[in-house]
Amino acid sequence: MDLFEKCYAFTEARDLQKTGMYPYFIPLTNSEGTVAWIDDHKVIMIGSNNYLGLTTHPKVRQAALDAIATYGTSCTGSRFLNGTLELHLELERRLAEFVGKEAALVFSTGYQTNVGTISALVGRSDFAITDKEDHASLLDGCRLSYGKMRRFPHNDLDMLDKALAGLPDKAGKLVIVDGVFSMGGDIAPLPDIIKVCRRHGARLMVDDAHSVGVLAQGRGTAAHFGVTDQVDLIMGTFSKSFASLGGFIAGDADVIHYIQHHARSLIFSASIAPANAAAALAALDVMIEEPERCQRVMAIGERMREGYRALGFNVGHSQTPIVPVIFGEDMRTFKAWKMLFDAGVYTNPVISPAVPEGLALLRTSYTATHTDEQLDFVLDAFASVGQQLGII
């Protein structure tokens, strides 16, 4: 068979494009954080991960511009060779201090952070144990390692216990969970997960991509529960609250040193650009100086959950600024997306396999700089769409 045969036979996306309801790869003409434009069509943006609204913060913008003026646009090399700047080291020092760990290591993307960290640590005789709703980058890191992967149902601690109990006592074990789950917006029960891990001698890695900048004055899920010293590895990204691009892993200095010398996605990729590093540093400053942003975005999440529930929508178990609105059937979800888009509201439709079959949803997420008027507009638009589709 021709290798490209599957490409020619792939018609699902083009079929959806013909209906006018294709919601992906839409080019934005302009964006101001809470508002975006697609050509001349203005929409309220509730589809980004710009939780603190820092992409347009003057301090963050200026830091990026100053870094370009000093270092140029790229390091043109990997961290391993010529691509490490003092800027990177300063960012690593500051991040480690911020999340309460001895050391941190900065990668070029959050995806590379997870892939590199897991594949470096999990060897042939080791096991990675993941929640079934963990982010795809975590699963890919497990697949690229030489170890074996086990999965347990979402937040099911009994099944996690059974999975660990069934592994050889001498095997290395790494339990990996999202701190805040990217589709459901719920928080992993870290204190209980830690108890299970300790019972079986397993290490724990928490992907805090959607937690850092949001929970515990921005310090993440472990700080939220007061268990930072009991979580072995904390991962974070810059593409969300940090208003930049990149990622980091934080933990004990010896462990970070090992990852630094074994993570292929770090060693064989160009380092994070100077402007991105400087923007992340400036965003970290703003998080510390303006804690009210974290408080505001969490309050908005609660307001919108209450608003959707009052209308009759199912928002699952959200506890954060990520609020899923569950429509169930795929085409109904796409219809809702298009109706909201036309009405001036930008959301993200999510279908299987990103969520379980029959639980298709519109993923909404909020920014500290959303105004009350914008939030009221969004709720009114959802009310109209929900009634037209017979959902509420």
C-alpha positions as CSV (number, residue, x, y, z in Angstrom):
1,M,0.0,0.0,0.0
2,D,1.1,3.6,-0.7
3,L,2.2,5.3,2.5
4,F,0.1,8.3,1.5
5,E,-3.1,6.3,1.0
6,K,-4.3,7.2,4.5
7,C,-3.8,10.9,3.7
8,Y,-6.0,10.7,0.5
9,A,-8.6,8.7,2.4
10,F,-8.8,11.2,5.3
11,T,-12.0,13.3,4.6
12,E,-13.5,14.1,8.0
13,A,-12.0,17.5,8.3
14,R,-12.8,18.5,4.7
15,D,-16.4,17.2,5.2
16,L,-16.8,19.4,8.2
17,Q,-15.3,22.4,6.4
18,K,-18.0,22.0,3.7
19,T,-20.7,22.5,6.4
20,G,-19.2,25.8,7.5
21,M,-18.8,24.5,11.0
22,Y,-15.0,23.7,10.9
23,P,-13.7,25.3,14.1
24,Y,-9.9,24.7,13.9
25,F,-6.9,26.6,12.6
26,I,-8.8,29.9,12.5
27,P,-6.3,32.7,11.8
28,L,-6.8,35.7,14.2
29,T,-6.3,39.1,12.5
30,N,-5.7,40.8,15.9
31,S,-6.0,40.1,19.6
32,E,-6.1,42.2,22.7
33,G,-6.4,39.4,25.3
34,T,-10.1,39.4,26.0
35,V,-11.1,40.4,22.5
36,A,-10.0,39.1,19.1
37,W,-10.8,39.8,15.5
38,I,-11.1,37.4,12.6
39,D,-11.0,39.8,9.7
40,D,-13.7,42.3,10.7
41,H,-15.6,39.9,13.0
42,K,-15.1,40.8,16.7
43,V,-15.3,38.1,19.3
44,I,-15.0,37.9,23.1
45,M,-12.2,35.4,23.6
46,I,-13.0,32.7,26.1
47,G,-10.8,30.1,24.4
48,S,-7.3,31.1,25.4
49,N,-5.1,30.1,28.4
50,N,-4.1,33.7,29.0
51,Y,-5.3,33.3,32.6
52,L,-3.8,36.5,34.1
53,G,-4.1,38.6,31.0
54,L,-0.4,39.3,30.8
55,T,0.1,39.0,27.0
56,T,-0.6,42.7,26.7
57,H,0.9,43.8,30.0
58,P,3.3,46.8,29.4
59,K,6.0,45.3,31.6
60,V,5.9,42.0,29.8
61,R,5.9,43.5,26.3
62,Q,8.8,45.8,27.2
63,A,10.9,43.0,28.6
64,A,10.5,41.1,25.4
65,L,11.5,44.1,23.3
66,D,14.5,44.8,25.5
67,A,15.7,41.2,25.2
68,I,15.6,41.4,21.4
69,A,17.6,44.6,21.5
70,T,20.2,43.0,23.7
71,Y,20.4,39.4,22.4
72,G,18.7,39.4,19.0
73,T,15.8,37.1,18.1
74,S,17.3,33.7,18.7
75,C,20.1,31.8,20.4
76,T,20.5,29.6,17.3
77,G,21.7,26.6,19.3
78,S,20.7,24.2,22.0
79,R,21.1,24.7,25.8
80,F,23.8,21.9,25.7
81,L,26.1,23.8,23.4
82,N,25.9,27.6,22.6
83,G,22.3,28.3,23.5
84,T,22.4,29.0,27.3
85,L,22.1,32.6,28.3
86,E,22.4,34.1,31.8
87,L,18.8,35.0,31.2
88,H,17.9,31.3,31.2
89,L,19.8,30.7,34.4
90,E,18.1,33.6,36.1
91,L,14.7,32.4,35.0
92,E,15.5,28.9,36.4
93,R,16.7,30.3,39.7
94,R,13.6,32.4,40.1
95,L,11.2,29.6,39.1
96,A,12.7,27.2,41.5
97,E,12.3,29.7,44.3
98,F,8.7,30.5,43.2
99,V,7.5,26.9,43.3
100,G,9.5,25.9,46.3
101,K,12.1,23.5,44.8
102,E,15.9,23.3,44.8
103,A,16.4,23.7,41.1
104,A,14.6,24.2,37.8
105,L,15.4,23.6,34.1
106,V,13.9,25.6,31.2
107,F,12.9,23.9,27.9
108,S,11.7,25.5,24.7
109,T,8.1,24.3,25.0
110,G,5.9,22.7,27.6
111,Y,5.5,19.6,25.4
112,Q,9.2,19.2,25.2
113,T,9.5,19.5,29.0
114,N,7.2,16.6,29.5
115,V,8.6,14.4,26.7
116,G,12.2,15.1,27.8
117,T,11.7,14.7,31.5
118,I,9.7,11.5,31.4
119,S,11.8,9.8,28.7
120,A,15.0,10.7,30.6
121,L,13.8,9.3,33.9
122,V,11.8,6.2,33.0
123,G,14.1,3.4,31.9
124,R,13.6,-0.1,30.7
125,S,12.8,-1.6,34.1
126,D,10.7,1.3,35.2
127,F,7.0,2.1,35.1
128,A,5.1,5.3,34.4
129,I,1.6,5.4,35.8
130,T,-0.8,8.1,34.4
131,D,-4.3,9.4,34.9
132,K,-6.5,8.7,31.9
133,E,-7.2,12.4,31.5
134,D,-3.5,13.4,31.6
135,H,-2.3,15.7,28.8
136,A,-1.2,14.2,25.5
137,S,2.4,15.4,26.1
138,L,2.6,13.2,29.2
139,L,1.5,10.2,27.3
140,D,3.9,10.8,24.5
141,G,6.7,11.2,27.1
142,C,5.8,7.7,28.4
143,R,5.7,6.2,24.9
144,L,9.1,7.7,24.1
145,S,10.7,6.3,27.2
146,Y,12.0,2.7,27.4
147,G,9.7,1.9,30.3
148,K,6.2,0.5,30.6
149,M,3.0,2.6,31.0
150,R,0.0,1.9,33.2
151,R,-3.1,4.1,33.2
152,F,-5.8,4.5,35.9
153,P,-9.3,6.0,35.6
154,H,-9.5,9.7,36.2
155,N,-8.8,10.5,39.9
156,D,-9.7,6.9,40.9
157,L,-7.3,6.4,43.8
158,D,-8.3,2.8,44.4
159,M,-7.3,1.9,40.9
160,L,-4.1,3.8,41.2
161,D,-3.4,1.8,44.4
162,K,-4.1,-1.5,42.5
163,A,-2.0,-0.4,39.6
164,L,1.0,0.3,41.8
165,A,0.4,-2.9,43.9
166,G,0.7,-5.0,40.8
167,L,4.2,-3.7,39.9
168,P,7.5,-5.4,40.9
169,D,8.8,-4.0,44.2
170,K,12.2,-3.3,42.8
171,A,10.9,-1.4,39.7
172,G,11.2,2.4,39.5
173,K,7.7,4.0,39.6
174,L,6.7,7.5,38.4
175,V,3.1,8.5,39.0
176,I,2.2,11.4,36.7
177,V,-0.9,13.6,37.0
178,D,-2.1,17.0,35.8
179,G,-2.5,19.5,38.7
180,V,-5.5,21.1,37.0
181,F,-6.9,19.0,34.2
182,S,-7.0,20.9,30.9
183,M,-10.4,19.8,29.7
184,G,-12.4,19.4,32.9
185,G,-10.8,22.2,35.0
186,D,-10.8,20.0,38.1
187,I,-7.9,19.8,40.6
188,A,-6.0,16.5,41.2
189,P,-6.4,15.4,44.9
190,L,-2.7,15.6,45.6
191,P,-2.7,14.8,49.3
192,D,-4.5,11.5,48.7
193,I,-2.4,10.7,45.7
194,I,0.8,11.3,47.8
195,K,-0.4,8.8,50.4
196,V,-0.8,6.1,47.7
197,C,2.5,6.9,46.1
198,R,4.3,6.6,49.5
199,R,2.7,3.3,50.3
200,H,4.3,1.8,47.2
201,G,7.6,3.8,47.0
202,A,6.5,5.7,43.9
203,R,7.7,9.2,42.9
204,L,5.2,11.8,41.9
205,M,5.3,14.3,39.0
206,V,2.7,17.0,38.7
207,D,2.0,18.8,35.4
208,D,1.1,22.3,36.6
209,A,0.7,23.8,33.1
210,H,-2.8,25.1,34.0
211,S,-2.1,25.6,37.7
212,V,1.0,27.8,37.9
213,G,-0.2,31.4,37.8
214,V,-3.7,30.4,38.9
215,L,-3.7,28.4,42.2
216,A,-2.1,29.5,45.5
217,Q,-1.2,33.0,44.3
218,G,0.3,31.4,41.2
219,R,2.5,28.8,42.9
220,G,0.5,25.9,41.7
221,T,-1.3,22.8,42.9
222,A,1.2,21.5,45.4
223,A,1.2,24.9,47.1
224,H,-2.6,25.0,47.0
225,F,-2.6,21.9,49.2
226,G,0.5,22.7,51.2
227,V,2.4,19.6,50.0
228,T,5.2,21.1,47.9
229,D,7.8,19.2,49.8
230,Q,6.0,15.9,49.1
231,V,5.7,16.3,45.3
232,D,8.9,15.2,43.6
233,L,8.7,17.1,40.3
234,I,6.6,20.2,39.3
235,M,6.3,21.0,35.6
236,G,5.0,24.3,34.3
237,T,4.6,26.1,31.0
238,F,5.1,29.7,29.8
239,S,2.4,29.6,27.1
240,K,-0.5,30.2,29.6
241,S,-0.2,32.4,32.7
242,F,3.4,33.4,31.8
243,A,2.3,35.0,28.5
244,S,5.2,33.5,26.6
245,L,6.5,30.2,25.1
246,G,8.5,27.5,26.9
247,G,8.3,25.2,29.9
248,F,10.2,24.1,33.0
249,I,10.6,21.2,35.3
250,A,11.5,21.8,39.0
251,G,12.7,19.4,41.7
252,D,15.7,18.2,43.7
253,A,19.0,19.6,42.3
254,D,20.5,16.2,41.6
255,V,17.4,15.1,39.7
256,I,17.3,18.2,37.6
257,H,21.0,17.9,36.9
258,Y,20.4,14.3,35.6
259,I,17.5,15.5,33.4
260,Q,19.6,18.3,32.0
261,H,22.2,15.7,30.8
262,H,19.7,13.1,29.5
263,A,16.6,14.9,28.1
264,R,16.9,14.6,24.3
265,S,14.3,17.3,23.7
266,L,16.5,19.7,25.6
267,I,19.9,18.6,24.2
268,F,18.7,18.4,20.6
269,S,16.5,21.5,20.4
270,A,17.3,25.2,20.1
271,S,16.9,27.0,23.4
272,I,14.0,29.2,24.4
273,A,14.4,32.6,22.5
274,P,15.6,35.6,24.6
275,A,12.3,37.5,24.2
276,N,10.4,34.5,25.5
277,A,12.7,34.1,28.5
278,A,12.5,37.8,29.3
279,A,8.7,37.8,29.0
280,A,8.4,34.9,31.3
281,L,10.6,36.6,33.9
282,A,8.6,39.8,33.7
283,A,5.3,37.8,34.0
284,L,6.7,36.2,37.1
285,D,7.4,39.6,38.5
286,V,3.8,40.7,37.8
287,M,2.4,37.6,39.4
288,I,4.2,38.4,42.6
289,E,3.5,42.2,42.5
290,E,-0.2,41.9,41.5
291,P,-1.7,38.8,43.4
292,E,-5.1,40.2,42.8
293,R,-5.0,38.9,39.2
294,C,-5.0,35.3,40.5
295,Q,-7.8,36.1,42.9
296,R,-9.8,37.7,40.0
297,V,-9.5,34.9,37.6
298,M,-10.5,32.3,40.2
299,A,-13.5,34.5,41.1
300,I,-14.5,34.7,37.4
301,G,-14.3,30.9,37.1
302,E,-16.7,30.5,40.0
303,R,-19.1,33.2,38.6
304,M,-19.3,31.5,35.2
305,R,-19.8,28.0,36.7
306,E,-22.7,29.4,38.7
307,G,-24.0,31.2,35.7
308,Y,-24.0,28.2,33.4
309,R,-25.5,25.9,36.1
310,A,-28.3,28.4,36.7
311,L,-29.1,28.3,33.0
312,G,-29.2,24.5,33.1
313,F,-25.9,23.6,31.5
314,N,-23.6,20.7,32.7
315,V,-20.2,22.0,33.6
316,G,-18.8,18.8,35.1
317,H,-16.5,19.1,38.1
318,S,-14.6,22.3,37.2
319,Q,-12.9,24.2,40.1
320,T,-10.8,26.7,38.2
321,P,-11.0,29.2,35.3
322,I,-11.4,26.3,32.9
323,V,-15.2,25.7,32.6
324,P,-16.3,23.0,30.2
325,V,-19.9,23.2,28.9
326,I,-20.9,19.7,27.9
327,F,-23.1,19.2,24.9
328,G,-22.6,15.5,24.5
329,E,-23.0,14.8,20.7
330,D,-20.3,16.0,18.3
331,M,-22.4,17.7,15.7
332,R,-24.5,19.5,18.3
333,T,-21.2,20.8,19.8
334,F,-20.0,22.0,16.5
335,K,-23.4,23.7,15.9
336,A,-23.2,25.4,19.3
337,W,-19.6,26.6,18.5
338,K,-20.7,28.1,15.2
339,M,-23.8,29.8,16.7
340,L,-21.7,31.3,19.5
341,F,-18.9,32.3,17.1
342,D,-21.4,34.2,14.9
343,A,-22.9,35.8,18.0
344,G,-19.4,37.1,19.0
345,V,-18.1,34.5,21.4
346,Y,-15.0,32.4,20.7
347,T,-14.9,29.0,22.4
348,N,-13.0,25.7,21.8
349,P,-15.0,22.6,20.7
350,V,-13.5,19.4,22.1
351,I,-14.6,15.9,20.9
352,S,-13.3,12.3,21.4
353,P,-10.6,11.2,21.8
354,A,-9.6,14.4,23.7
355,V,-12.7,13.7,25.9
356,P,-14.7,10.4,26.4
357,E,-17.1,9.5,23.7
358,G,-20.5,11.2,24.2
359,L,-19.1,14.0,26.3
360,A,-18.2,16.5,23.6
361,L,-17.9,19.9,25.1
362,L,-17.1,23.6,24.5
363,R,-14.0,24.4,26.6
364,T,-14.3,27.9,28.0
365,S,-11.5,29.5,29.9
366,Y,-11.2,32.9,31.4
367,T,-8.8,35.8,31.9
368,A,-8.3,38.1,34.9
369,T,-9.0,41.1,32.6
370,H,-12.4,39.9,31.4
371,T,-15.0,42.6,32.4
372,D,-18.3,41.9,34.0
373,E,-20.0,43.2,30.9
374,Q,-18.2,40.8,28.7
375,L,-19.0,37.9,31.0
376,D,-22.7,38.8,31.0
377,F,-22.6,38.9,27.2
378,V,-21.2,35.4,27.1
379,L,-23.8,34.0,29.4
380,D,-26.6,35.7,27.4
381,A,-25.2,34.2,24.2
382,F,-25.0,30.7,25.8
383,A,-28.5,31.0,27.0
384,S,-29.8,31.8,23.5
385,V,-27.8,29.0,21.9
386,G,-28.8,26.5,24.5
387,Q,-32.5,27.3,24.1
388,Q,-32.3,27.1,20.3
389,L,-30.6,23.7,20.4
390,G,-32.9,22.4,23.1
391,I,-30.1,21.9,25.6
392,I,-31.7,24.0,28.3
